Amino acid sequence: MELMQAASEVLEPLGYEVLEVTVGVAGKSRRVLLRIDRLDEARVGIDDVAKASEVFGLELDRLDPFP
């Protein structure tokens, strides 16, 4: 499954639009960048970032896309 689709499936029901998902590689480490917006067009706050990060992180753990 593509990461953009995976992120959208778990975050849209929570009221977030996924704008971008990119994966960067630095040595043996990978870094996932997730850009979101709120579907209600309110400002994205730190609580939104924490919630989206936690939920998408759990989905990444479940999918294990980086063996």
Buried (B, 14 or more C-beta within 10 A) or exposed (E): EEBBEBBBEBBEEEBBBBEEBEEEEEEEEEEBEBEBBBEEEEEBEEEBEEBBEEBBEEBBEEEEBEE
